[in-house]
């Protein structure tokens, strides 16, 4: 999935940073079990406010299938992600989030709630962030994930 955000250069007078644009779903899975085999497109938006060490906000998008394998189900789903992050002076971040997805065709929610720790670091000239933490699925379809899971991520950062 790739999101593009168009955003004002400066925050609003109340300190909100926001952006909106398109989201693209690309069928890049190497196995049918790992992906939808569908191309998708839709709108996305993000809004956040930074106050001291805190960054709080939300990300939303909606994706519809536009092409793909006709033997696979079409996509018609919304994504809602509130997030609350605390950033330390040493570039360590603690984040609480719920990466919720609603499938409009099956009328099912998938709601994993997670707490993650991440750290910004430099490898050579490249700035990166590595993070990990547990998540718990408070809601999911009958054939979806249940109970505890984990998330690990590596992000390459390209600041100005």
MODA-V238723 format. One record per residue. N is the residue number from 1. RES is the residue in one letter. PHI is phi in whole degrees, 0 to 359 (* if undefined). NEAR is the number of other C-alpha atoms within 12 Angstrom. Layout:
N/RES/PHI/NEAR  N/RES/PHI/NEAR
This chain:
1/X/*/23  2/X/229/20  3/X/248/25  4/X/239/20  5/X/243/23  6/X/256/18  7/X/219/19  8/X/298/15  9/X/294/11  10/X/251/12  11/X/297/16  12/X/294/16  13/X/297/9  14/X/270/12  15/X/92/18  16/X/278/22  17/X/253/27  18/X/217/27  19/X/201/27  20/X/213/21  21/X/172/22  22/X/267/24  23/X/237/29  24/X/240/26  25/X/254/32  26/X/249/23  27/X/281/24  28/X/256/19  29/X/296/15  30/X/272/11  31/X/212/10  32/X/303/14  33/X/288/10  34/X/261/11  35/X/204/20  36/X/265/28  37/X/57/26  38/X/232/29  39/X/267/29  40/X/223/30  41/X/207/30  42/X/180/28  43/X/269/27  44/X/218/31  45/X/208/29  46/X/221/30  47/X/216/28  48/X/209/27  49/X/226/24  50/X/254/22  51/X/222/17  52/X/64/13  53/X/276/19  54/X/262/20  55/X/232/26  56/X/230/28  57/X/173/28  58/X/202/28  59/X/233/32  60/X/224/33  61/X/202/35  62/X/221/31  63/X/236/33  64/X/244/29  65/X/295/27  66/X/237/21  67/X/188/22  68/X/141/22  69/X/296/18  70/X/290/14  71/X/277/11  72/X/257/17  73/X/298/21  74/X/293/24  75/X/252/30  76/X/209/27  77/X/221/29  78/X/250/30  79/X/238/31  80/X/228/29  81/X/226/31  82/X/285/28  83/X/217/29  84/X/223/28  85/X/233/29  86/X/244/26  87/X/252/23  88/X/270/18  89/X/297/12  90/X/266/13  91/X/69/21  92/X/264/21  93/X/236/26  94/X/250/27  95/X/234/31  96/X/246/29  97/X/209/31  98/X/229/30  99/X/272/30  100/X/272/30  101/X/234/32  102/X/243/27  103/X/266/24  104/X/289/18  105/X/282/15  106/X/265/18  107/X/58/15  108/X/242/20  109/X/260/27  110/X/237/31  111/X/229/30  112/X/270/33  113/X/251/32  114/X/221/31  115/X/235/28  116/X/230/30  117/X/243/30  118/X/224/28  119/X/223/28  120/X/273/25  121/X/209/20  122/X/239/16  123/X/243/12  124/X/66/7  125/X/264/11  126/X/268/14  127/X/272/19  128/X/222/21  129/X/227/23  130/X/242/24  131/X/212/25  132/X/197/24  133/X/170/23  134/X/277/22  135/X/219/27  136/X/231/26  137/X/274/25  138/X/277/21  139/X/206/24  140/X/196/24  141/X/296/19  142/X/305/12  143/X/262/11  144/X/264/16  145/X/292/19  146/X/225/19  147/X/69/18  148/X/272/18  149/X/211/19  150/X/212/21  151/X/228/22  152/X/230/19  153/X/216/17  154/X/230/17  155/X/239/18  156/X/270/18  157/X/251/17  158/X/230/11  159/X/289/8  160/X/295/4
